[in-house]
Amino acid sequence: MTAHVVVGVDGSPASKAAVGWAAEDAARRGCALRVVHACEPWAYDIPLQTPPGFRDSVSEHCQGVLEAAADLARERAPGVEVSTLLETGKAAAVLRREAEDAEQVVVGSRGLGGFTGLLLGSVSLALAGHVAAPVVVVRGPQERTHGEIVVGFDGSAHSAVVLEYAFEEATRRQARLHAIHTWQTPVVGPYAYLPSLEEEIFASERRMTTEALAPWREKYPKVDVRETVVCGHPVAVIREAAESADLAVVGSHGLGAIGSAVLGSVSHGVLHHAHCPVAVVRARGET
């Protein structure tokens, strides 16, 4: 099957931004783009008597949403092969199925059904960390290009796939890579202050960061890498760095994540608070 990127659409502003991002991403990858729209089943299952032509009207609307998104994709990336898929079903379920053979899945941060106060929609949360393919959540159109990608990693076994994705994206975009590793001061007592312990931890974390990045620097020598090792909360540090980035990359869960919590607190926090697109990368074999 032809390699392709999947983008889920519903006609919302965030969805349109996702289409543009996905089209350009497919162009960079040299692969096709599949535009997917799910016509929610409630539209056909209303128990009350519906007026004549109601179902046809719903189908026409869904087809119109899909075609408009495909036209936008072709406009943004004229050389990309664009196909469409319209299915009846829950959006998250349809996109999970489509993700099985996709290079990655792109969605808007919140669709037409989102509440005003919610920064992240239910479809985004249902996909990120739940499918094998990387999931990119696009909040809205970016006003400018920064030429930088931010990646947060914690030194766990899952970090390798996150760093690989980030280095490959930096290579495709010819962008700088800002690699961030954070640590937090251990609690040793209400009155204890141990500067020597903090210095020792910082030195250890710095060494770990350098060692973790070394093989990737060697594999991708053309990528300009900046390392940040800092004492602080990872969500706050990554969010601040992401303000001047084109993409933030995080793992689906990291150190300290509960096994049943597929989406960890750090990736969840970055998805909610970062203003640039966020890629959630799931480690191979992760359950």
PyMOL commands that set and color helices and strands:
alter all, ss='L'
color gray80, all
select helices_A, chain A and resi 13-29+41-43+54-76+91-101+122-127+159-173+195-219+234-242+265-273
alter helices_A, ss='H'
color red, helices_A
select strands_A, chain A and resi 4-8+32-39+82-88+105-108+135-138+148-152+176-183+225-231+247-251+278-281
alter strands_A, ss='S'
color yellow, strands_A
deselect
rebuild
show_as cartoon
